[in-house]
Amino acid sequence: MIRRISAIFLLVATCQAQTSSFAEHLVKAAMERTTRTVRYEPAYVRIDYPGGDVAADTGVCTDEIIRIYRALGFDLQKLVHEDMRRSFSAYPRIWGLKSTDKNIDHRRVPNLQTFLKRRGASLPVTRNAADYQPGDLITCTVPPHLPHIAIVVPAPDGGETPWIVHNIGQGPKCENRLFEFPLTGHYRFHPRAE
């Protein structure tokens, strides 16, 4: 019995360490993105599949999240596209699409929100800074009504409220703006190798 309980504690500790390690890698990849010069460019672009990306010096908020996860070996383009192919009706009909589009589907915040919810990554949205851990994703609405996505990172000034890395129009930046806009989603997506 004691051996079994010890094994359970070891398994829990290992899972916590892996989660923490994954989050640390996400934060490191996010901070690396802030060293890049990226012109905000929301235009539709045909890209390769899988592993496609718009030009490295262009992109929007979703492209930063895609690039951060890709740095850890996870291709959101492929993951979102495959999930949308399986369950197209579960995704928003905002754009009037009748089928998937591997060039753009993963680059749309509402689609990422749906994908993350479907993967069980959704967490409560609160105004409590302690609820937002490094590596978490947040979505919000930027006036007048634009969906936006960012990744949570530790506050570089040592403050209690985490900061975010995002591209809101001036390229990838690390900023103290977690609660600036109305939050619409909170996610912790630590995928396993597939």
C-alpha positions as CSV (number, residue, x, y, z in Angstrom):
1,M,0.0,0.0,0.0
2,I,2.8,2.4,0.9
3,R,4.6,1.6,-2.3
4,R,1.4,2.3,-4.3
5,I,0.9,5.7,-2.6
6,S,4.5,6.6,-3.2
7,A,4.1,5.7,-6.9
8,I,1.0,8.0,-7.1
9,F,2.9,10.9,-5.5
10,L,5.8,10.3,-7.8
11,L,3.4,10.3,-10.8
12,V,1.7,13.6,-9.6
13,A,5.1,15.2,-9.1
14,T,6.3,14.1,-12.5
15,C,3.2,15.5,-14.2
16,Q,3.5,18.8,-12.3
17,A,7.2,19.1,-13.3
18,Q,6.3,18.4,-16.9
19,T,3.6,20.9,-16.9
20,S,5.8,23.5,-15.3
21,S,8.6,22.7,-17.7
22,F,6.3,23.0,-20.7
23,A,5.1,26.4,-19.4
24,E,8.6,27.6,-18.9
25,H,9.5,26.6,-22.5
26,L,6.4,28.5,-23.7
27,V,7.5,31.6,-21.8
28,K,11.0,31.3,-23.1
29,A,9.7,31.0,-26.7
30,A,7.3,33.9,-26.1
31,M,10.1,36.1,-24.8
32,E,12.3,35.2,-27.8
33,R,9.5,36.4,-30.1
34,T,9.8,39.9,-28.6
35,T,13.3,40.2,-30.1
36,R,11.8,39.9,-33.6
37,T,10.7,42.7,-35.9
38,V,7.2,41.9,-37.2
39,R,5.0,44.2,-39.2
40,Y,1.3,43.8,-38.4
41,E,-0.3,42.3,-41.5
42,P,-3.7,40.6,-41.4
43,A,-3.9,39.8,-45.1
44,Y,-5.0,36.4,-46.3
45,V,-2.0,34.5,-47.6
46,R,-1.7,31.0,-49.1
47,I,0.8,29.0,-47.0
48,D,2.2,25.5,-47.0
49,Y,0.6,22.8,-45.1
50,P,1.5,21.5,-42.6
51,G,4.1,23.8,-41.1
52,G,3.0,26.8,-43.1
53,D,3.6,30.4,-42.0
54,V,3.2,33.9,-43.4
55,A,6.4,35.8,-44.1
56,A,8.6,35.8,-40.9
57,D,8.5,39.6,-40.8
58,T,4.7,39.8,-40.9
59,G,1.8,38.5,-38.8
60,V,-0.9,39.2,-36.3
61,C,-1.6,38.1,-32.7
62,T,-2.5,34.5,-33.7
63,D,0.7,34.2,-35.7
64,E,2.7,34.8,-32.5
65,I,0.9,32.1,-30.6
66,I,1.3,29.7,-33.6
67,R,5.1,30.5,-33.7
68,I,5.5,30.0,-30.0
69,Y,3.9,26.6,-30.0
70,R,5.7,25.6,-33.1
71,A,9.0,26.4,-31.4
72,L,8.1,23.6,-29.0
73,G,7.2,21.2,-31.8
74,F,3.4,21.7,-32.0
75,D,1.8,22.8,-35.2
76,L,-1.5,24.6,-34.4
77,Q,-2.1,24.9,-38.2
78,K,-2.3,21.1,-38.5
79,L,-4.0,20.6,-35.1
80,V,-6.8,23.1,-35.8
81,H,-7.2,22.0,-39.4
82,E,-7.6,18.3,-38.4
83,D,-10.0,19.1,-35.7
84,M,-12.1,21.4,-38.0
85,R,-12.2,18.7,-40.6
86,R,-13.5,16.2,-38.0
87,S,-16.0,18.6,-36.5
88,F,-16.6,21.6,-38.8
89,S,-20.0,22.3,-37.3
90,A,-18.5,22.9,-33.9
91,Y,-16.6,26.0,-35.2
92,P,-17.9,29.5,-35.7
93,R,-19.6,30.4,-38.9
94,I,-18.5,34.1,-38.8
95,W,-16.8,34.0,-42.2
96,G,-19.4,32.1,-44.1
97,L,-17.1,29.2,-44.9
98,K,-18.6,26.0,-46.1
99,S,-15.4,24.0,-45.5
100,T,-12.0,24.3,-43.8
101,D,-9.2,26.5,-45.1
102,K,-5.8,25.4,-44.0
103,N,-4.4,28.8,-44.9
104,I,-6.3,30.8,-42.4
105,D,-8.4,28.8,-40.0
106,H,-5.7,28.6,-37.3
107,R,-5.0,32.3,-37.7
108,R,-8.5,33.3,-36.4
109,V,-9.0,33.9,-32.7
110,P,-12.5,32.5,-32.5
111,N,-11.3,29.2,-34.1
112,L,-8.4,29.0,-31.7
113,Q,-10.8,29.6,-28.8
114,T,-13.0,26.8,-30.1
115,F,-10.1,24.4,-30.6
116,L,-8.7,25.1,-27.1
117,K,-12.2,24.6,-25.5
118,R,-12.6,21.3,-27.4
119,R,-9.2,20.2,-26.1
120,G,-10.2,20.8,-22.5
121,A,-7.8,23.7,-22.1
122,S,-10.4,26.2,-21.0
123,L,-10.2,27.8,-17.5
124,P,-12.4,30.3,-15.7
125,V,-12.0,34.0,-16.6
126,T,-11.4,36.0,-13.5
127,R,-9.9,39.3,-12.4
128,N,-7.6,37.6,-10.0
129,A,-4.0,37.9,-11.2
130,A,-3.0,34.7,-9.3
131,D,-5.3,32.6,-11.5
132,Y,-3.1,33.4,-14.6
133,Q,0.0,31.3,-14.8
134,P,3.0,31.8,-17.1
135,G,2.3,30.0,-20.3
136,D,-1.5,30.4,-20.1
137,L,-3.3,31.9,-23.1
138,I,-5.8,34.7,-22.8
139,T,-8.3,36.1,-25.3
140,C,-9.9,39.5,-25.1
141,T,-11.8,42.0,-27.2
142,V,-9.9,45.1,-28.3
143,P,-12.1,48.1,-29.1
144,P,-14.2,48.4,-31.0
145,H,-14.8,44.6,-31.3
146,L,-11.6,42.9,-32.4
147,P,-10.8,39.4,-31.0
148,H,-7.2,39.2,-29.7
149,I,-5.0,36.5,-28.2
150,A,-1.9,36.7,-26.0
151,I,0.3,34.5,-23.8
152,V,0.9,35.1,-20.1
153,V,4.5,35.6,-18.9
154,P,5.9,36.5,-15.4
155,A,6.0,40.2,-14.7
156,P,9.6,41.4,-15.6
157,D,9.3,44.0,-12.8
158,G,8.6,41.4,-10.2
159,G,5.0,42.5,-9.7
160,E,2.1,40.3,-8.7
161,T,0.2,40.8,-12.0
162,P,1.6,38.8,-14.9
163,W,2.3,40.5,-18.2
164,I,1.5,39.3,-21.7
165,V,3.4,38.8,-24.9
166,H,1.3,39.7,-27.9
167,N,1.1,41.5,-31.2
168,I,-1.5,44.2,-31.0
169,G,-0.2,46.1,-34.0
170,Q,3.4,47.0,-33.2
171,G,5.0,43.5,-33.5
172,P,5.5,41.1,-30.6
173,K,5.8,42.9,-27.3
174,C,5.9,42.1,-23.6
175,E,3.5,44.4,-21.8
176,N,1.6,44.9,-18.6
177,R,-1.8,44.7,-20.2
178,L,-3.4,41.5,-18.9
179,F,-6.6,43.2,-17.7
180,E,-6.6,46.2,-20.0
181,F,-9.3,44.8,-22.3
182,P,-12.4,42.6,-21.5
183,L,-11.2,39.0,-21.2
184,T,-13.2,36.5,-23.3
185,G,-11.1,33.4,-22.6
186,H,-8.4,31.8,-20.4
187,Y,-6.6,28.6,-21.5
188,R,-3.8,26.3,-20.4
189,F,-2.9,24.2,-23.4
190,H,0.0,21.8,-22.8
191,P,-0.4,19.3,-25.6
192,R,1.3,15.9,-25.6
193,A,3.3,14.6,-28.5
194,E,0.9,13.0,-31.0
